[in-house]
């Protein structure tokens, strides 16, 4: 019996490692499918989808649709996309979430958006959105794959050049074209992993992402993109990361998928500055200059003009 126990103890780690290897491979395949879906969308529309649509409500009452919703027809989810398109009210903002007619669609887990290593519940149970009048409850399925928003979210005081060299694969309201990726499609992140625990939405809490729509990180609004101003798998809620050991999967803009090691060279930007202090603003703007970035940050920008070698 002791010998059997010893053998089991020796074999179990190997079995667990093999299972995780298979899950990581499936995660990579999922991400590949989404990346190819984005390419097919771009072929059909001559541009990538926007990270999120305008906050202006259209004639059908829709606003703030995420890129994940637009890619649905290209990842074998056309019927779900059509169901969403036919809704008379689909507003992704904290003034109103969604009516009961949409709830069933929002709860539908989409396999291509979920990393199999993430064992946290697929649904955000009874997450709440803070409206002006009350808290509105809903349940929605999440996504582990979020858009590459760029090296950092530029703030007040940033010049046009600093904004341009910080931009990632996606733009708000108007999608980017692949011609905008002057650093090279194989050298720019398209989407990346975001592992995390679903949480009730409040002013302080954030979700890893929900496919049905979003606008921002705060005030009951949810993430559809992330930035590289925090290190990979740093544990910070805004950072890219995964439940895999030692790194995370990223789809590049050429639709290839790379596993990026936690130890990739990075020089993250410190958030924040004192807007009333010129020296503070100058220091912040210096941090977001393209020449001061690490490899990780450079991979998140599509046109910063900086050379990237092997990674």
Buried (B, 14 or more C-beta within 10 A) or exposed (E): EEEEEEEEEEEEEEEEEEEBEEBBEBBBBBBBBBBBBBBBBBEEEEBBBBBBBEBEBEEEEBBBBBBBBBBBBBBEBEEBBEBBBEBEBBBBBBBBBBBEEBEEBBBBBBEBBBBBBBEBEBBBEEBBBBBEEEEBEBBBBBBBBBBBBBBBBBBEBBEEEBEBBBBBBBBBEEBBEBEBBEBEBEBBBBBBBBBBEBBBBBEEBBBBBBBBBBBBBBBBBBBBBBBBBBBBBBEEBBBBBBBBEEBBBBBBBBBBBBBBBBEBEBBBBEBEBEEEEEEBBEEBBEBBBBEEBBBBBBBBBBBBEBEBEEE
